[in-house]
């Protein structure tokens, strides 16, 4: 059904995605250990997770878990000056896998000037040196991966630190279920796609279509993750959104006898624990998409716990974007457009133009 060769994957992203369970397990342990090296403080009045790309998305996942439980807001900040409300009672998490993200380093300086509480989530680089020099709490992760391939460890390290500081408790049963489900998913997802592969139908509908990903409940940040992974791994344009919001705008594009249907595949990530009024929209939305000629899929991850469903859905998207890349003979690791953009910006900065 699919002509796929692992030889295309020159940097072995396959191994990075296989490592998801280990990343989560190791991140949880090292995050808790790192937090124990610093005094336990009271919960902050607010948390600002500052990062870009693969270093930012872990904050979206943590915010989804914290929203119904934590006594403080957790917001993800993707570049630009700090919001006016940040102060000495705000915890600013400086998240940069490489430790060299310009936007995050700029935020670090501003946050220090404001007297914010700080934590650095990084594998090294300038950010790690800054944290050690200024005695900023540091949650270390292992180097050697691309930021988007280190989400499991980045997220779980922060989750472990939050748990240890008692800012957001994670139930042992939830963590154990999460690891068990991730391990169960790895073997079937990691196999070369064929007719009986769990992603074969989704992959087939994406070969000549652009993905449109929407999610409900705890899965809302996963829609963004899927789109980002389609962008970077498969080099495929993608869009994402949330239910019920997309029912007030984007669904209008689902027109019967329109021409767009044959160019798009719709994925609705269905959280079975989302509010009933939101879930009632999913079958209706899928039917509207199918009438308009879109390929349409309902994705419901396993798990009784929010943590499990959140990460299980993310892993599914990682594998789907990976196999889509290989199905088109694309190496998923290189990001030539981003590399070109950075070089051109540096050239213009040096030339003053």
N, C-alpha and C positions, 0 to 999 in steps of 0.2 A: 504493500500500500504506500509506504514511504521509502524513498531512497535516501538513507541517512548513513553517514560515516563519522565515527568519532575522531577520525584523523583531522577533521576540520577544526576541532577544538584544541588548538595548539597549546593553550595555556592551562588546559585541564580544568575548566570551570565545572565540569561534571563532578570532580572530586570535591569542590567547594560546596556544591549543592547537596551532595551526599552527606557532607559533614554537618548539616543543620542540627541533628540531635546532639552531636558532640559539642557544637558551638553553644547551644542553649545550656547544656549541662555544665560546661566549663565556665561560661560567662556567669552563671548564677553563683558558682563557688567563688570565683575570683572577685566578683562584685561585693559579696558579703565580706570576704577577707580584707579587701581594700578599705571598706567602710569602717571596719573595726580598728583601723590604724588612726582614726580621727575621733574626736569627742562626739558623742551622740547629742544632737541638738534637737530642739523642738521643731515641729513641722513649720515650714516656711509659710508666709502669707500668700505666696504665689510662686510658681515655678515657670521659668522661661527656658525652654530647650532650644539652643542656638546651633544651627548646623545647616549644611547644604547637601542635596542629593542623597546618597546612600547613608550619610551620617545624620540626616534629618529625620528620615522615616521612622527610626526607632522611637523618636519622641512622639510621633503620631500614635504609634502603638501603645506607648506608655500612657498617653493622654486618654486613649479610649478605655483603658483599664481603670485609670484614676477617676474619671469623670463621675461615675455613680458611687464612688467610695471615699474619695479623699476630701478633706475639709478645705482644700485650696484649689484654685484653678491651675491647670497646666497647659501652657500655650507653646506652640512651636514657632520659632522665629527664623525665617529664611532670609537673612541678610538685611542690611540697612541699619539705621540708628536704633537704639533701644527704645521701647515704648516709654512714654512719659511716666507711667505708673510704677516702673521698677525703682526699688530703693533698697536700703540695707536689710529689709525683711524679705527680699525677693531672692530665691535661689536661682542663679543663672548657671545652667549646664552648658559648658563649652564642648560640643560634640564634633570632633574632627578625627576620622579614622587615621588619616595620614599625619595629623598634627601640623599641617601646612596650609590649611584652608584660609585664604586671605580674609574672607568675610568674618569667619569665626575669630580670628586673631584680632581684627579690628574691634569686634564686640567685647573681647576680653579686656582690652585697654579701657574702653568706655565703662564697662561694668566695675572694674577696679576703681576708677575715678568716682563712681557713685557710691562705693562702699557696699555693693551687693555681696551676698554670700555666693561663693563660686565652687564649682566642681568641674573637673576636666576629664572627659571620656575620650581616650586617645591611645594609639599604639606607640606614639613617640613624637619625633619632630620638634618643631619650635614650641608647640603647645605644651608638650611634656616638660621641656626645659623651663618654660615660664612657670608652670605649676610647681615644679620642684624649687625654683628660685624664690617664688613668692609664698611658698607653703600653702598652695591651693590644694584642696582635696583632689586626689587623682585616682580615677578608676581605670586601670590599664587593661588593654586588650592586646592580643597577639598581632604582630605585623605580618605582612606577606600576602595579603589578599587585596583585591579591589574593594573599595568601600561597600559597593552594592552586594558583594559576596560575603560580607562580614556582618550582615544584619542580625543573624541569630546571636552572635557573641556580643555585639554592641548593645542590643536591646536587653539581653539577659543579664549582662554585667550591671547595667543601670538598674534593672529590676531587683537584682540581688542587693545592691547598695541601698535602694529605697527600703527594702524589707529589713535590712539590718538596722537602719536608722529609725525604723518604725514610722516611716512616712507613708508607706503603702504595704500592707501585709499581703503575702501570697500564701494561700493554703497549701499544705504539703500534698494533699490529695490532688489538687489542681495541677501542681507542678509534675507530680508523678504521672498523671493521666496525659499531660501534654507530651512528656518524653516518650511514653508508650505509643501514642498515636503517631508522633513524628517518625519513630523507628519502624512502625508498621507500614507507613506510607513510602518509606525510602526505597525498599526493594522493588515494588512494582513500578514506581515512577522512574526509577533509574534505568530500567530495561529499555533497549531500543524499541521505539514504537512499532507496533504491528496491529493487526485487527483486534486483538484482545487487550491491548494496552488501555489503562484507565483514562488516558487523555486522547485516545485516537479520534473520537468524534469531534472534540474541541479543536484538535490540531488540523483535522481535515477541513473544517469550516474556515480556518484562518489562513490556509495556504494562499488564497487569492483575495482575502478580505482584510480590512482594518478593524481592530478590536475596539469596542465600546464597552467599558466595564463600569457597572454600578453596584452599590452594596447597601445593605441595611444593617442596623444595630451595631454590634461590636465590630463588624467587618468593614465599616465605612473607610478606615484608612487603608485597608487592603486593596480597595479599588485603585487608589493612587499608586500603590506599590506595583500592582499588575501593569498599569500603564507605563510606569517608569521602566519596568523590566522589559516590556515590549520595545520601548524606545531604545534602551541601551544594549540589550542582548540581541534582539531580532532586528534592530535598526528599522523598526516599523512605527509609523505614526499611530498614536492611540489617544483615546480620550477617556476620561473617567468622571464619575459623579456619584451622587447619593440619592437614596430613596428616603423620604418622599419628594425631595427637592426637584429631581429630574422630571417628575410627573407634572411639574408646573412650567416646563419650558422645553427640554430636549425631546420629550416624547412627541411633540408636535411634528418633528421631522419624520415620524413613522407614518408616512402617507401611502395608502393603497394606490397601486398603479404608478407610484413614484419610481424614479430611477436609482435612488440611493441604496435600496435594499440589497442589491447584488454586490455592493462594494463593502458592506459592513457585517460584522458578527457581534451580536449583543450577548454579554455575560452578566447575569444578575446573581450576585453573591448573597445568598439568602441565609440570614441568621435566624435559626428557629426560635431564638429567645427574644427577637425584636418584638416591639408592640404589635398586637393583632391588627390594628388598623393599617400599619405599615406593611405587614406581610400580606394583607388582603390585596394590595396593589400589585404584587409580583406576578401572579398568573394573568391578570388583565394586561399588564405591561408587556409580558411575553407574547400574548396573543396579538396585541397590536403590532408588535415587531414582526411576527411571522406573517401577518396579513400584508404587511408592507414589503415582504420579500427578504427580510433580514434572516440570517442564521441566528437562532436564539437559544441560549443555554441557561439553565437554572443550576447553580452550584451551591450545594449545602454541605459544609465541612462537618466532620465528626467531632464529638466532644460534648460532655456535660458542662464543662467549665469554659468561661470566656477566653482564658489564656490558650486553651487547646484549640478552639475554633479559630481564633485570631491567627495563630502560627500555622495551623494546618492549611488554612486558606492561602496564606502567604507562600508556603512551600509549593502548593499546587501551581500558583502563578509563576514561580521561579522555573519550575520544570517545563511548563507550557511554553514560556518565552524561549527557554533554552532549546527545546526540540524544534520550535519553529525556526530558530536561527539555523540549526543544522539542516533542516529540511530544505532550506534554500542555499545551502553551501556557505553559510556565513559563520565566521569565527565569532562567537559571542563576546569575547573579552575586549578586543580593541574598541576604542571610542574616538575614531579619527576626527570627527567634527568638533568634539570638545578640545582635542589636542590642537587642532588648527585655530580654534577660537582663542585659546590661551596664548598661543604664539603670536597671533596677530595683535592681541591686546598689549602684550609686552612690547612688540615692535612699535606700536603707536605711542605707547607710554615713553619709550626711549627717544622717539623722534619728536615728541611733543605735539603729535597730530591726532 
